[in-house]
Amino acid sequence: MTEALDLHGQDSDGDSEEVVLTPAELIERLEQAWMNEKFAPELLESKAEIVECVMEQLEHMEENLRRAKKGDLKVSIHRMEMERIRYVLSSYLRCRLMKIEKFFPHILEKEKVRPEGEPSSLSPEEFVFAKEYMDHTETHFKNVALKHMPPNLQKVDLLRAVPKPDLDSYVFLRVKERQENILVEPEADEQRDYVIDLEEGSQHLIRYKTIAPLVASGAVQLI
């Protein structure tokens, strides 16, 4: 199970590029996406291609195990690894669905104004789910409460009613690539902005919105 896998992405100019990953590198990408999604307060960029490639790899591993000798110790070890990968994959997808349910109006609004060429935070399936969830929520509000109210109160602004992701929350991170001149906002009004450098391998507790672009670029890893 050492064959290379093709993963399509975008370079800095927005052009499509093909990245060749080994199965081990693919699983590492999945684990990184899982950790970032787990600890980020907002819904991150969709990693649909990684998910698809991991599912294909699991199918391939399953086929190999069917052909393996029964009673072979390697079979048990590989099955344990497959279960671990399935857990990470399902936890990653579950975490994303929970965020969609929690912040759906803001996620859909962000998707509506997303510039062409910028990566989407929703996979096609997640977009359908978010739209249906919003439609069902509005219908539920109308049937349960709004239709019994005066006409001037029969509308609800979900963007105002549903809380936004708290981008001011603090996160732990590990620096993967050295970063210079990161602007940090002050804790108190009387303080001034200041600049810090993030050394490779160092760990920090910092406000999420300060390093959100670095999470998106892969320069830091949330832990």
C-alpha positions as CSV (number, residue, x, y, z in Angstrom):
1,M,0.0,0.0,0.0
2,T,2.7,2.4,-1.0
3,E,1.2,3.6,-4.3
4,A,1.1,7.4,-4.9
5,L,-2.3,9.2,-4.9
6,D,-3.2,12.3,-6.9
7,L,-4.6,15.3,-5.2
8,H,-5.7,18.4,-7.0
9,G,-5.2,21.8,-5.5
10,Q,-4.6,25.4,-6.3
11,D,-1.3,27.4,-6.4
12,S,-0.9,31.0,-5.3
13,D,-2.2,32.3,-8.7
14,G,-5.4,30.2,-8.4
15,D,-4.4,27.8,-11.1
16,S,-5.0,24.1,-10.6
17,E,-2.1,21.9,-9.7
18,E,-1.7,18.2,-9.0
19,V,0.0,17.1,-5.8
20,V,1.1,13.4,-5.6
21,L,0.9,12.0,-2.1
22,T,1.8,8.7,-0.6
23,P,-0.9,7.0,1.5
24,A,1.0,8.0,4.7
25,E,1.1,11.6,3.5
26,L,-2.6,11.5,2.7
27,I,-3.5,10.3,6.2
28,E,-1.2,13.0,7.7
29,R,-3.1,15.7,5.7
30,L,-6.4,14.3,7.0
31,E,-5.2,14.4,10.6
32,Q,-4.0,18.0,10.2
33,A,-7.4,19.0,8.7
34,W,-9.2,17.2,11.6
35,M,-7.1,18.9,14.3
36,N,-7.6,22.3,12.7
37,E,-11.3,21.8,12.3
38,K,-11.7,20.5,15.8
39,F,-10.0,23.6,17.4
40,A,-10.9,26.4,15.0
41,P,-14.0,28.4,16.1
42,E,-15.2,28.8,12.4
43,L,-15.8,26.4,9.6
44,L,-12.6,26.0,7.6
45,E,-12.0,25.4,3.9
46,S,-13.5,22.1,2.7
47,K,-11.0,19.3,2.2
48,A,-13.4,17.3,0.0
49,E,-10.7,15.8,-2.2
50,I,-8.7,14.6,0.8
51,V,-11.9,12.9,2.2
52,E,-12.6,11.3,-1.2
53,C,-9.0,10.0,-1.5
54,V,-9.0,8.6,2.0
55,M,-12.3,6.8,1.4
56,E,-10.8,5.3,-1.8
57,Q,-7.7,4.3,0.1
58,L,-9.9,2.6,2.8
59,E,-11.7,0.6,0.1
60,H,-8.3,-0.4,-1.4
61,M,-7.0,-1.5,2.0
62,E,-10.2,-3.5,2.6
63,E,-9.8,-5.3,-0.7
64,N,-6.2,-6.2,0.2
65,L,-7.2,-7.6,3.5
66,R,-9.8,-9.8,1.9
67,R,-7.0,-11.4,-0.2
68,A,-4.7,-11.7,2.8
69,K,-4.2,-15.0,4.7
70,K,-6.6,-15.6,7.6
71,G,-4.9,-15.6,11.0
72,D,-2.0,-13.4,9.8
73,L,-1.0,-10.9,12.5
74,K,-0.5,-8.2,9.8
75,V,-4.3,-8.4,9.1
76,S,-5.2,-7.5,12.6
77,I,-2.7,-4.6,12.7
78,H,-4.0,-3.3,9.4
79,R,-7.6,-3.6,10.6
80,M,-6.8,-1.6,13.7
81,E,-5.2,1.1,11.5
82,M,-8.3,1.2,9.2
83,E,-10.5,1.7,12.3
84,R,-8.3,4.5,13.5
85,I,-8.5,6.2,10.1
86,R,-12.3,5.7,9.9
87,Y,-12.6,7.3,13.4
88,V,-10.6,10.4,12.3
89,L,-12.6,10.7,9.1
90,S,-16.0,10.4,10.8
91,S,-14.9,12.8,13.6
92,Y,-13.8,15.4,11.0
93,L,-17.0,15.2,9.0
94,R,-19.1,15.2,12.2
95,C,-17.3,18.3,13.5
96,R,-18.0,20.1,10.3
97,L,-21.7,19.2,10.3
98,M,-22.0,20.5,13.9
99,K,-20.5,23.8,12.9
100,I,-22.8,24.1,9.8
101,E,-25.8,23.5,12.1
102,K,-24.6,26.0,14.6
103,F,-23.6,28.8,12.2
104,F,-25.5,28.0,9.0
105,P,-26.8,31.6,8.2
106,H,-23.3,33.1,8.4
107,I,-21.7,30.2,6.5
108,L,-24.2,30.5,3.7
109,E,-23.8,34.3,3.6
110,K,-20.0,34.0,3.4
111,E,-20.5,31.5,0.6
112,K,-22.8,33.9,-1.3
113,V,-20.2,36.7,-1.3
114,R,-17.2,34.5,-1.8
115,P,-14.9,35.9,-4.6
116,E,-14.6,33.7,-7.7
117,G,-11.5,31.5,-7.4
118,E,-11.4,31.6,-3.6
119,P,-11.7,28.1,-2.0
120,S,-15.1,27.3,-0.6
121,S,-15.7,26.4,3.0
122,L,-18.4,24.0,1.9
123,S,-18.3,20.9,-0.2
124,P,-21.2,20.5,-2.7
125,E,-22.9,18.0,-0.3
126,E,-22.4,20.3,2.7
127,F,-23.8,23.3,0.7
128,V,-27.0,21.3,0.0
129,F,-27.2,20.2,3.6
130,A,-26.8,23.8,4.8
131,K,-29.5,25.2,2.4
132,E,-31.9,22.5,3.5
133,Y,-31.2,23.0,7.2
134,M,-31.9,26.7,6.7
135,D,-35.1,26.1,4.8
136,H,-36.3,23.6,7.5
137,T,-35.4,26.0,10.3
138,E,-37.3,28.9,8.7
139,T,-40.3,26.6,8.1
140,H,-40.2,25.4,11.7
141,F,-40.1,28.9,13.1
142,K,-43.1,29.9,10.9
143,N,-45.3,26.9,11.8
144,V,-44.5,27.0,15.5
145,A,-44.4,30.7,16.3
146,L,-44.3,33.3,13.6
147,K,-47.7,32.6,12.0
148,H,-49.3,33.3,15.4
149,M,-47.7,36.7,15.8
150,P,-48.8,40.1,14.3
151,P,-47.9,40.6,10.6
152,N,-45.1,43.0,11.5
153,L,-43.4,40.3,13.6
154,Q,-43.7,37.4,11.2
155,K,-40.2,37.7,9.8
156,V,-37.0,36.6,11.5
157,D,-33.5,37.7,10.5
158,L,-31.4,34.5,11.0
159,L,-28.1,36.4,10.5
160,R,-29.0,38.4,13.6
161,A,-30.7,35.6,15.5
162,V,-27.9,33.1,15.2
163,P,-24.6,33.9,16.9
164,K,-21.5,34.3,14.8
165,P,-18.3,32.1,15.3
166,D,-16.2,33.7,18.0
167,L,-13.1,34.6,16.1
168,D,-11.7,36.4,19.2
169,S,-11.4,33.1,21.1
170,Y,-7.9,31.8,21.9
171,V,-6.3,28.7,20.4
172,F,-3.2,26.7,20.9
173,L,-1.0,26.3,17.9
174,R,2.4,24.8,16.7
175,V,4.4,26.7,14.1
176,K,5.3,24.7,11.0
177,E,6.9,27.5,9.1
178,R,8.6,30.5,10.5
179,Q,6.5,33.6,10.3
180,E,7.7,37.2,10.7
181,N,5.9,40.4,11.6
182,I,2.6,39.0,12.8
183,L,0.4,41.9,14.0
184,V,-1.2,41.2,17.4
185,E,-4.1,43.3,18.6
186,P,-3.8,44.5,22.3
187,E,-5.8,42.9,25.1
188,A,-6.9,46.3,26.5
189,D,-7.9,49.6,24.9
190,E,-5.0,51.5,26.4
191,Q,-2.4,49.2,24.8
192,R,-1.1,49.4,21.3
193,D,-0.8,46.8,18.5
194,Y,2.5,45.0,18.5
195,V,4.4,42.6,16.2
196,I,5.8,39.2,16.9
197,D,7.8,36.5,15.1
198,L,6.7,32.9,15.2
199,E,9.6,30.5,15.2
200,E,9.3,27.1,13.6
201,G,8.5,24.4,16.1
202,S,7.3,26.9,18.8
203,Q,3.9,26.7,20.5
204,H,1.7,29.6,21.3
205,L,-1.7,30.5,22.8
206,I,-3.1,33.3,20.7
207,R,-6.3,34.9,19.5
208,Y,-7.7,32.9,16.5
209,K,-8.4,35.8,14.2
210,T,-4.7,36.9,14.4
211,I,-3.5,33.6,12.9
212,A,-6.6,32.5,10.8
213,P,-4.8,33.1,7.5
214,L,-1.8,31.0,8.7
215,V,-4.1,28.1,9.6
216,A,-5.6,28.4,6.1
217,S,-2.1,28.4,4.4
218,G,-0.9,25.5,6.6
219,A,1.9,27.5,8.2
220,V,0.6,26.7,11.7
221,Q,-1.2,23.7,13.1
222,L,-3.9,24.0,15.8
223,I,-3.3,21.7,18.7
